[in-house]
């Protein structure tokens, strides 16, 4: 849908008076940008003689973050599609159809959070082991991943709020809470180490 279009088309549509793309899709783009920065850090570390002793570790991070960037790009469009489905479901006024659509929306938002957490694992690692000349890019990447994660939480919570299946909602709130705790810890580690290596 948007992945292969010019960035300006996406941003113009995001700004327009239309329901999609919206915040969830933008969260996917933020995550992709954060992951791309971390990928760049890997590229400037791998093959640099000065960092030969950490090349294997950074090569591992590179493979992971490249896949994460691709996953975020898929979510840019996936969120747009699922929100359109939710809008269509509400028009039916059928509670079962609405619940199903909201659960689908929740799972896309959950995937956003999980992908951001995976990216944050990489950023916390690169904050310790990477080319120090790009350490601020690790910090910027971490901030973009955090924005993606927090946006995913907003959208997950609003979907859960509308779902009538109480046991499902209760179970998934615990999942979100655990994800949030882990991601905050990884983010704080990444930022702390980034600031330390900037000195």
JOWO-V463467 format. One record per residue. RES is the residue in one small letter. PHI is phi in whole degrees, -180 to 180 (none if undefined). D_CENTER is the distance of its C-alpha to the mean C-alpha in whole Angstrom. Layout:
((RES	PHI	D_CENTER) (RES	PHI	D_CENTER))
//
This chain:
((x	none	19) (x	-108	17) (x	-52	16) (x	-100	19) (x	-101	20) (x	-59	21) (x	-59	18) (x	-62	21) (x	-61	21) (x	-63	18) (x	-66	18) (x	-63	21) (x	-68	20) (x	-63	18) (x	-82	21) (x	-73	23) (x	-81	25) (x	-154	23) (x	-70	21) (x	-132	18) (x	-72	16) (x	-135	14) (x	-61	12) (x	-67	10) (x	-65	10) (x	-62	10) (x	-62	6) (x	-64	6) (x	-67	8) (x	-59	7) (x	-64	4) (x	-64	7) (x	-66	9) (x	-62	8) (x	-64	9) (x	-63	12) (x	-63	13) (x	-67	13) (x	-64	15) (x	-63	17) (x	-58	18) (x	-61	19) (x	-63	21) (x	-86	23) (x	-101	23) (x	-66	24) (x	90	28) (x	-86	29) (x	-56	32) (x	-63	31) (x	-116	28) (x	-58	30) (x	-70	30) (x	-113	26) (x	-59	26) (x	-63	25) (x	-63	22) (x	-69	21) (x	-63	21) (x	-65	20) (x	-61	16) (x	-60	17) (x	-62	17) (x	-69	14) (x	-71	11) (x	-62	13) (x	-67	12) (x	-62	8) (x	-59	9) (x	-64	11) (x	-64	9) (x	-64	6) (x	-63	10) (x	-62	11) (x	-68	9) (x	-56	10) (x	-84	13) (x	-62	13) (x	-66	12) (x	-60	15) (x	-68	17) (x	-70	16) (x	-68	17) (x	-61	20) (x	-66	21) (x	-65	21) (x	-59	23) (x	-66	26) (x	-63	26) (x	-64	27) (x	-68	30) (x	-77	31) (x	61	32) (x	-95	31) (x	-59	30) (x	-66	29) (x	-66	27) (x	-65	25) (x	-60	24) (x	-62	23) (x	-66	21) (x	-68	19) (x	-65	19) (x	-61	17) (x	-64	15) (x	-61	14) (x	-65	13) (x	-67	11) (x	-66	9) (x	-63	10) (x	-63	8) (x	-60	5) (x	-64	6) (x	-65	7) (x	-68	5) (x	-65	4) (x	-62	7) (x	-61	9) (x	-65	7) (x	-67	9) (x	-60	12) (x	-67	13) (x	-64	13) (x	-68	15) (x	-72	17) (x	-68	17) (x	-63	18) (x	-93	21) (x	-129	22) (x	-174	22) (x	-60	24) (x	-65	24) (x	-67	25) (x	-115	21) (x	-64	20) (x	-69	19) (x	-69	17) (x	-64	15) (x	-63	15) (x	-64	14) (x	-62	11) (x	-64	10) (x	-65	11) (x	-67	8) (x	-66	6) (x	-64	8) (x	-61	8) (x	-62	4) (x	-62	5) (x	-62	9) (x	-67	8) (x	-61	7) (x	-64	10) (x	-53	12) (x	-71	12) (x	-63	13) (x	-66	16) (x	-69	17) (x	-68	17) (x	-61	19) (x	-60	21) (x	-91	23) (x	-80	23) (x	-86	27) (x	-76	26) (x	-60	27) (x	-60	26) (x	-61	23) (x	-62	22) (x	-61	23) (x	-65	22) (x	-73	18) (x	-63	18) (x	-66	19) (x	-61	16) (x	-63	14) (x	-61	16) (x	-65	16) (x	-62	12) (x	-64	13) (x	-60	16) (x	-64	14) (x	-68	11) (x	-62	13) (x	-62	16) (x	-65	14) (x	-63	13) (x	-63	16) (x	-65	18) (x	-62	16) (x	-69	17) (x	-61	20) (x	-70	21) (x	-60	20) (x	-63	22) (x	-61	25) (x	-81	25) (x	-77	25) (x	-75	29))
//
